[in-house]
Amino acid sequence: MKKKKAVSLKDLANELGVSISTVSRALKNSPEIGPEMKAKVKSLAKKRGYRPNPFAISLLKNAPRIIGVIVPDIVTHYYSSIISGINDIARKNGYSTIITSSYEQFEQEKQCLEDLVNLRVEGIIACLSQDTNTFTHFESLHEQNVPLVFFDRICLKDKFSSVITNNAESAQEATNHLIHTGSERIAFIGGANHLEIVKQRKHGYLNALRAHKKPIEKELVFCKEIGYEAGYEGASFLLSLPNPPDALLAMTDRLAFRAMNSIKDKGLKIPKDVALIGYTDETHSNYVDPPLTAVTHQTYKMGEEACRLLLQQIKGINTVKQCIVPCILSVRGSSSKKET
């Protein structure tokens, strides 16, 4: 079946016998166009199914008005919520967005970056893939004066603005909660150690142990990658130790939910045998059994702040800023061995 051709401004102008600029102004409610002509143009546009093409408009104006976004994963609620915040601020300021995914792969991330630059976006908002441990592809953007803001997983803090959470403090608060509610041996499940976000959350976890004079045991720290299977593998390994932990702090939602599966598969009860806290924005934290205590990100706000920082750069405000959007510890049923 032949694909139907999209209706253009030129098509509408030809049918009405007027200029393309007249049609364009009428659709924008320009005071230069009379109400009768505006009504005719809008009626025909609706009838023919006309939709504005932001790319064509960008080229005509020689000003892209488009923001590029690179996320590690577009499927999870975590990133989709951040994207929603970015999109809403972008639209309010007359921008469209192009969303790309690195699928947690370094080479794919580089390709996304190249594609967005080739599309002449005005700026880019990015979160590093977990495979990324060199940053020359982003450094080149700094040399080209392309506005760039990082969020969550960040790098090159001296060159680029970023939006992060209070990673160390929130991990320390979560670990403190486990200790205060009866957990004795607390393990940490994280991602690749080269990621700044992993270092910070692990640091917060260790600070809490030190503050409570708990021994630091390397065998209770499992850091491999951020993914569902790593969560299952990490929990299974830790719970198979000769002296297993009685609590787990998992630094992402994917790690936490699969850790929960591993605990149950071993016939253990949550939180009686093993208490569990995750980092998540997922609404279904409320609907698993038991409901998951989580360090909750304000993801929508993170997206809003990232977009605001980028728009400032686009306007020529080049001061490097780091915005911290604090997490909130949402206590549910998975973490307390005793009443607080």
Buried (B, 14 or more C-beta within 10 A) or exposed (E): EEEEEEBBBEBBBEEBEBEBEBBBBBBEEEEEBEEEBBEBBBEBBEEBEBEBEBBEBBEEEEEBBBBBBBBBBBEBBBBBBBBBBBBBBBEEBEBBBBBBBBBBBBEBBBBBBEBBBEEBBBBBBBBBBBBBEEBEBBBEBBEEEBBBBBBBBBBBEEBBBBBBBBBBBBBBBBBBBBBEBBBEBBBBBBBBEBBBBBBBBBBBBBBBBEEEEBEEBEEBBBBBBBBBEBBBBBBBBBBEEEEBBBBBBBBBBBBBBBBBBBBBEBEBEBBEBBBBBBBBBBEEBEEBEBBBBBBBBBBBBBBBBBBBBBBBBBEEEEEBBEBBBEBEBBBBBBBBBEEE
